[in-house]
């Protein structure tokens, strides 16, 4: 599949070598290899979280943007099972434009989640009100 990530008219990433990660009760997340990302348009931003499966995440925002809102994340030192995505980025489709084969990806509900929702993905998944206990 062709994966593209844009911020306005700026192409942040483009690849056919993505890795799709499936997690319990969530739509897939799509990770992009670092050599196909425009890191000149990104900068590390504050934020930290720990995934019980993948490890500690690093967050990325648009370079030079005052808000410093994370638009994506990566795992610089993932747990052994997730070494294949070390330093690969996944972007939040609610904060930048993400496309799979030309289809605009919709964001998973809930402010924290980063699942990529497309027409061929069926729920339910966590994120909507009342699903926090899943």
Secondary structure, DSSP 8 states (H G I E B T S, - for coil): --EEEEETTEEEEEES--EEE--TTS--EEEE-GGGB-GGGEEEEEEEEEETTTEEEEEEEETT-TT----EEEBTT--GGGGGGBT-EEE-TTTSEEEETTEE-EE-SSSS---EE-TT-----TTSTT-TT-
